[in-house]
């Protein structure tokens, strides 16, 4: 771990995903015509504790669309997920869909914009530790009872002020998925889906196979700000 090991830092690491390398490729090749689509299948490594469905080395199958704000990009990615799992013989997989802007709106609604990451991190554990567990975690992070109750009201379907466009966008993505041949009902809006990574800026999604018992088997979302960190220009 090098000199930073005592501080929990790492000087060198094996490749941990295929997203950051994509961002670097785009940043280093500004003449690439956009939108740019690519797929990549490579081994990656993470310092996970090995358990059911999680390994320190695994094969990541990545698809990305770079350079467009169109919701068709999300629909194309979800259509690839559906087609891939269908080709592998699965028939009951469910693609869960949400939008990080709605979660950001939840934080604003309960006057906790400064603790948005803490809120999202706790909500992301809802299917693992349940409502009581999330409530305890939020309480431990400084949220009061009124804020916690309001969060669960919003997660149960109460309208989130100022998020009408994001909600309508999710419906448009579902419609586009159907037009691309994804079966009706396969893509389901789930207000509790958070995705823990904080670089997501819009729609996020995960896929579950109920019979697998290993949680999500795919995931992703829109991250309009990441490539700009490398390139110095905004590229969705």
Secondary structure, 3 states (H helix, E strand, C coil): CHHHHHHCCCCCCCCCCCHHHHHHHHHHCCCCCCCEEEEEEEEEECCCCCECCECCEEEEEEEEEECCCCCHHHHHHHHHHHHHHHHCCCCCCEEEEEEHHHHHHHHHHCCCHHHHHHHHHHHCCHHHHHHHHHHHHHHHCCCCHHHHHHHHHHHCCCCCCCCHHHHHHHHHHHHHHHHCCCCCCCEEECCCCCCCCCCCCCEEEEEECCCCCCCEEEEEECCCCHHHHHHCCCCC
